[in-house]
Amino acid sequence: MSKLTNIPRSEWKAFFDRLSDTLLGKWAEVEVSSLDLGDQIIAEWVPMYGITYDSKDDLLGVAIDRFNHIIRHP
């Protein structure tokens, strides 16, 4: 069974920087969930470039081949 770990927001930048280094070049699939439209896959198995957190603007950015996705106030 997996163990969940709560990471304080003050540590998000460092955590996502380390995660980004680990994920670079891995393959990713992106699925977006919507109450109105349901679950939809927007990218199928494309190379991952990185993930980062901007604490100043409270944004989480995910970069994959041909797509960038910004999550505001995650």
Summary of the structure (lengths in Angstrom):
residues: 74
radius of gyration: 13.4
end to end distance: 25.5
largest distance: 35.1
contacts: 158
relative contact order: 0.20
helix: 20%
strand: 50%
